[in-house]
Amino acid sequence: MSSPKKNIIQSLLDTDLYKLTMMQTVLHYFPAAEVEYTFKCRTQGVDLFQYVNEIRDEVAQLCQLRFTENEIHYLSHIYYLKPDFVQFLRLFQLNRHYVHFGKDDSGQLEIKVIGPWLHTIMFEVPILAIVEEVFSRNQYPALDLKEGQKKLAEKTKLINVHPLGGQLKIMEFGTRRRFNREWQKHVLRHLYRSIESNLVGTSNVFLARELGIRPLGTMAHEYLQAFQALGPRLIDSQKIALDVWAKEYRGDLGIALTDVVGVNAFIRDFDRYFAKLFDGVRHDSGCPFEWANKMIAHYESLGVDPKTKSLVFSDSLTIPLAFELLEVFKDKTNPVFGIGTDLTNDVGVTPLSIVMKMTRCNGQPVAKISDSPGKTMCRDKEYLTYLKKVFAIQ
């Protein structure tokens, strides 16, 4: 007799830290904002709708969860999470009625989350983890993880023997697209035991607490996207978003995301005030070498020493690519590497490419215009054209 399946998400802490840091800002500044998130699978030829009932059941179970007193105690000792926010989390519970399942125009699985930003912001990461794990356990029910263990061992061995291994700083960013929860935990344990001095932290709050690792994260694309609808003028949306963040965290969590409307538009907004105020910037699309050179040149043009700033690389990174970037930029700035899927879903099968992005805020369309072709996600072509015009994007 087979044992019953365990729920994929068993704790509300099983999410990325930046969901909590953004959520605190929403509580304090935009508690009445209404938003829409849209799920998209970029992998061609995959029918996820066949698993819709299983995914729906997992989401229903997710909505039964509450933060435990032990989890609240842990969060209360993260110094930049404020007491009123932690008390709000004590009452918090996700609401199943905000999640809508169906098919999109092409007949593929559609998931939309629609409701108050404050009460929907925590859905994205667990829903993506649920979809990936439901797919994995149905497609590969008896997968031998020896291949994944072999690859993981090769990666940590490379770090230990590489001439620059001692300088490589890694953040584990793999919750959203992990093969499954247990594999992510195994990966983090292995990293902690094999390359402890290289492991800066993990984005997963639950595993950070369980394994005694530092939780890491600041903001995601949705945060800056929302200000396209929340700010007084579209052209000022990035500047207002960064200003609000600085007011909320007063010097903490100082890594800004650069590619919501492209790095060139970000650089125009990221003036000397922001360059000195924020600890660094994060890359998430486009050529990482071109991006880093642009950011270094921008810091220098503002009279800010780029060696005092962190450049966080987090777009489809592998260990070999991280070393290539480290070799080029180690003497010019402080490079840090956020590695996700290559650590938590490199087990010998091809992982899904799935995202869940904010597509509307307060009834208005919002969008991310990526520096990578194919990553832009907006169904309102008129708004996308207008956004590109406002930010002078070709």
Secondary structure, 3 states (H helix, E strand, C coil): CCCCCCCCCCCCCCCEHHHHHHHHHHHHHCCCCEEEEEEEECCCCCCCHHHHHHHHHHHHHHCCCCCCHHHHHHHHCCCCCCHHHHHHHHHCCCCHHHEEEEECCCCCEEEEEEEEHHHHCCCHHHHHHHHHHHHHHHHCCCCCCHHHHHHHHHHHHHHHHCCCHHHCCEEECCCCCCCCHHHHHHHHHHHHHHCCCCEEEECEHHHHHHHCCCECCCCCHHHHHHHHHHCCCHHHHHHHHHHHHHHHHCCCCCEEECCCCCHHHHHHHCCHHHHHHCCEEEECCCCHHHHHHHHHHHHHHCCCCHHHCEEEECCCCCHHHHHHHHHHHCCCCEEEEEECHHHHCCCCCCCCCEEEEEEEECCEECCCCCCCCCCCCCCCHHHHHHHHHHCCCC
